[in-house]
Amino acid sequence: MGQTRFFAFYTATFGVTLGIAFSANLMTMYLFYELLTLITTPLVCHEMDKKSIHVAMKYLCYNIGGATLAFIGLCFISILGGTTEFVYGGVLDAQALSNNLTLVRGVYIVTFIGFGVKSALFPFQNWLPAASIAPTPVTALLHAVAVVNAGAFAIIRVTYYNFGTEMLRGSWAQWIPMALCIITIVYGSARAVKEPHFKRRLAFSTVSNLSYILLGASLMSPAGLTCSLTHMVFHGIIKINAFFCAGAVMTVAKRNYVSEMAGIGRKMPITMAAFTVSACALVGIPPFNGFVSKWKLVSAGVTDGSVMGMIGGIAIFVSAMLTVVYMFSIVIKAFFPGKEEVLCDSGKDPGWMETMPMMVFCVLMLLTGLFPQMLIDGLASVATGLC
C-alpha cells in the first residue's frame, strides 16, 4: 500500500508540473502551483512517523503562506490589467498606472516573495533542508526538478508576462529582489559548509543555486534571463545526479553524515566518481556545464552596469569558493581519508540499474558543458523577445 501511494503521488507530481509549464494564464498556473504543494505533501511525510509528519506540516505551511502572498499579485493583475493571460511585455499599462507606480512595485515585491518561498528565498528557506527527511527520489524531485523550479518559473512568468519590466527596471522593485537573492546565494553556501548531514548539505546548496536563477531573472535583461533559464536546466542535471549518489550511499552503506564517509570512495568507486563529477560541475570547473551558466551569470551581472549587478557577480564568485569547501570536503574524505579516521567498512556500488542513470547524467554534464550553444541560443531567442 505504501509503494502504491508513493508512486501515485510521485507520478502525479510530474503531471501537475507540466500543468504549470503549459498554463496560458496566471490563474491556471496558480491553480496548478497550489496543487503541486498539496500533491507533494504526502511524499514528504511518506514514512508517516512523528518527525516526517511535522516536516510535512512545516512544508505545507511555508508553501501555502507563500502562495497566499502570490494570490495578492494575481488579484491585482486581474483587476488593473483586466486579464491574467500571459502576454509578452506584461498586461499592465505603464502610462495608465503612472500615478500608482509605488503600488504596482509594492505588489510586485509581495508577489516575488510569495512565489519565492517555493524557491527557498531567504528568509523562507528552512522548509527545504527539513524536507530532506523524505525518500531520496522525492528529495531529488523537490530539490532539483519540480517544486523549487516551479517557484522560479512562476516568478519569471509574472515578471515578464504579467507585470512587465518597464515599470520595474531601475527601481527599488528591482533592487530589493536582487538583494534578497544575493543574501540567499551567500547564506545557502555558508550554511552548506557547516551542515554535517549529507542530504541537508545538498539541500542548502540548492537554496543557494536557486537564487542564481532568480538573480539572473531579476536583472531584467536578455542576458540575465538567458543565464537564468540556462542555470535552471544545468543545475537540475547536476543536482539530481548528486542526490542519486547521496541516496545510494545512504541506502547501501547506511551513511547519513559526512563525518561517516571516510574511505567510502574505495567501497563505492562508481558512485563517488559520479558524485565528484557533480561536485566539479556545481563548483563551476570547466568543461562541465556549471562553468558555462555561472560564468555567463557573472558576466551578465557585471555588464549590467548596476551596483547590485556587480555585487551579484561577486556573490556568485564567493558562493563558488564556498562550494569548493562543502563539496570537495566530501570527495577528499571519500577517496583520501586521514590516517586517524575510522574507515567506512560497509557498502558497495549498487547494481547497473542504479549506476547507469548516474553515468548518463555525468555524460550530460560534460556534453552540455562542451556544446551549450544550441540550448543557449534557443533560450536567448525567448529572452530577447521578453526584455
Beta strands, then each sheet from edge to edge (+ up, - down):
end
